[in-house]
Amino acid sequence: MSDEGKVGEQTSAEVAGGPQAAAAEAGPASGSRAPNVVHSWVRDLVVSVTVSAFIIIFLYQPVRVEGTSMLPVLEDQDRLFINKIAYRVGDIHQGDVVVFQYPRDHTKSYIKRVIALPGDRIRISEGEVYVNGKALPEPYVPGRFADDRSLPETVLRANEYFVMGDHRSISSDSRDFGPVDRELIYGKAVFVYWPMEQVGVVR
């Protein structure tokens, strides 16, 4: 805003009365172009700010990760953008990393990976996940983060999603608090923007 103010003051001085102003009017239309340039610049700035605000308010939201249950993909204190409109216009897919309201306390938010979808049959045998009778490939879970927990077969109801953290040995997830209702899922993790060494698309 200070730079804009300075440009405005300089423009006013150039077009004020006096010999300099008369000379400017008699010469090439450089003086008349200055206000147009300023107006164009201000217009572009306003449009850019408006579009950016729209994107941040309605499409994306910055969030901070607290905890290590999504290691190695997400680390504690990572900053990332979540897409808030993705699931209003599209479907939730297996493997998506989602942000949702904690089913037992809606004032808290969790971030986990979707493992099974509505209608799926899921069971866990000594850490091995089976969806609809088939072992689920999980390249995002390093061996050092696996565990040997088991879970009897469960059939997910309509609008229910089974979510788990990638760091299985410490994650509190659907194995503990049950499936998550779709209405509680409000964003898809898409991009880490801080710290710099972590910058990249969330996969």
C-alpha positions in Angstrom: 0.0 0.0 0.0 2.9 2.4 0.7 4.3 2.0 -2.8 0.8 2.7 -4.3 0.6 5.9 -2.2 3.9 7.1 -3.5 3.0 6.5 -7.1 -0.2 8.5 -6.6 1.6 11.4 -5.0 4.2 11.5 -7.8 1.4 11.4 -10.5 -0.4 14.3 -8.8 2.8 16.4 -8.7 3.4 15.8 -12.4 0.0 17.0 -13.5 -0.1 19.9 -11.0 -0.2 23.5 -12.5 3.0 25.3 -13.5 5.5 25.4 -16.4 6.5 21.7 -15.9 2.9 20.7 -16.3 2.4 22.8 -19.4 5.5 21.3 -21.0 4.3 17.8 -20.3 1.0 18.6 -22.0 2.7 20.0 -25.0 5.1 17.1 -25.4 4.4 13.4 -26.1 1.5 12.0 -24.1 3.9 10.5 -21.5 2.0 12.3 -18.6 -1.3 11.0 -19.8 0.1 7.5 -20.0 1.3 7.5 -16.4 -2.2 7.5 -14.8 -3.3 4.7 -17.2 -0.3 2.6 -16.2 -1.0 3.1 -12.5 -4.7 2.3 -13.0 -3.8 -0.8 -14.9 -1.3 -1.9 -12.3 -3.8 -1.3 -9.5 -6.5 -3.1 -11.4 -4.2 -6.1 -11.9 -3.3 -6.1 -8.3 -6.9 -6.1 -7.1 -7.8 -8.9 -9.5 -4.8 -11.0 -8.3 -5.6 -10.4 -4.6 -9.3 -11.3 -5.2 -8.5 -14.5 -7.1 -5.9 -15.5 -4.4 -8.4 -14.8 -1.6 -11.1 -16.9 -3.5 -8.7 -19.8 -3.9 -7.6 -19.7 -0.2 -11.0 -19.2 1.2 -13.1 -21.5 -1.0 -10.7 -24.0 -2.5 -7.6 -24.5 -0.4 -6.8 -24.2 3.3 -3.3 -24.2 4.9 -3.0 -26.7 7.8 -0.2 -27.8 10.1 0.5 -31.4 10.9 0.7 -32.2 14.6 2.2 -35.7 15.4 4.0 -38.4 13.5 1.3 -40.9 12.7 1.7 -40.2 8.9 5.4 -40.7 8.7 7.3 -40.9 6.4 4.9 -39.0 4.0 4.1 -36.2 6.5 6.3 -35.1 9.4 5.4 -33.3 12.6 4.9 -29.6 12.1 4.7 -29.9 8.3 2.6 -27.1 6.6 0.4 -28.2 3.8 -2.5 -27.1 1.7 -5.7 -29.2 1.7 -8.3 -29.0 -1.1 -11.6 -28.2 0.5 -13.8 -28.6 -2.6 -12.4 -31.9 -4.0 -14.9 -34.1 -2.2 -17.9 -31.7 -2.8 -17.6 -32.3 -6.5 -15.8 -35.6 -6.6 -15.3 -39.0 -4.9 -13.0 -40.1 -2.2 -10.6 -42.7 -3.4 -8.7 -45.5 -1.7 -5.2 -44.1 -0.9 -6.2 -40.5 -0.6 -4.7 -38.6 2.4 -7.7 -36.9 4.0 -8.4 -34.4 6.8 -11.5 -35.0 8.9 -13.1 -34.1 12.2 -12.3 -36.6 14.9 -15.4 -38.7 15.3 -15.3 -38.5 19.1 -14.6 -34.8 19.3 -15.5 -32.6 16.3 -13.3 -29.8 17.6 -10.2 -31.8 16.7 -9.0 -32.7 13.2 -7.1 -35.8 12.1 -5.2 -36.6 8.9 -5.0 -40.2 7.8 -5.0 -42.3 4.6 -8.2 -43.9 3.2 -7.8 -47.7 3.2 -11.3 -48.9 2.5 -14.5 -47.4 1.0 -18.2 -47.8 1.6 -19.4 -51.4 1.0 -15.8 -52.8 1.3 -15.0 -55.7 3.5 -11.8 -55.1 5.5 -9.8 -57.2 7.9 -6.3 -57.0 9.3 -4.3 -60.1 10.2 -1.1 -59.4 12.1 -0.6 -56.1 10.4 -1.5 -57.3 6.9 -4.5 -55.5 5.5 -7.1 -57.3 3.3 -9.8 -55.5 1.4 -12.5 -57.6 -0.2 -10.5 -60.7 0.4 -7.3 -59.4 -1.2 -4.1 -58.3 0.4 -3.7 -54.5 0.0 -0.3 -53.4 -1.4 0.9 -50.6 0.8 4.2 -49.1 -0.4 3.6 -46.1 1.8 4.2 -48.2 5.0 7.9 -48.9 5.5 8.7 -52.1 7.3 10.0 -50.2 10.3 6.6 -48.5 10.8 4.5 -51.7 10.5 2.9 -53.5 13.4 1.2 -56.8 14.1 -2.3 -55.7 15.1 -5.3 -57.7 13.9 -8.9 -56.7 13.3 -11.9 -59.0 12.6 -13.6 -58.5 9.2 -15.8 -55.5 9.0 -18.2 -54.4 6.3 -18.3 -50.7 5.8 -21.8 -49.1 5.6 -22.8 -46.4 3.1 -20.8 -43.2 3.6 -18.3 -45.0 5.9 -14.5 -44.9 5.3 -11.8 -46.8 7.0 -8.7 -44.7 7.6 -5.3 -45.5 9.0 -2.0 -43.7 9.6 1.1 -44.7 7.6 3.1 -45.1 10.9 1.0 -48.1 12.0 2.8 -48.8 15.2 1.8 -45.4 16.8 -1.3 -44.3 14.8 -4.7 -43.9 16.4 -7.1 -44.5 13.6 -10.2 -46.5 12.5 -8.7 -49.5 14.3 -9.4 -47.6 17.5 -12.3 -45.2 16.8 -14.0 -47.0 13.9 -14.9 -45.9 10.4 -15.2 -42.2 9.6 -18.5 -40.8 8.2 -18.1 -39.0 4.9 -19.7 -35.8 6.3 -16.8 -35.5 8.7 -14.2 -35.6 5.9 -13.6 -32.0 4.7 -10.4 -31.9 2.8 -7.8 -33.7 0.7 -4.1 -33.2 1.5 -2.5 -32.0 -1.8 0.8 -30.1 -1.3 3.4 -29.6 1.4 4.8 -26.1 1.3 7.0 -26.0 4.4 9.6 -26.9 5.4 11.5 -26.5 2.1 13.0 -30.0 2.3 9.5 -31.5 2.5 8.0 -29.4 -0.4 6.0 -31.5 -2.8 2.8 -33.3 -3.7 1.2 -35.5 -1.0 1.0 -39.1 -2.3 
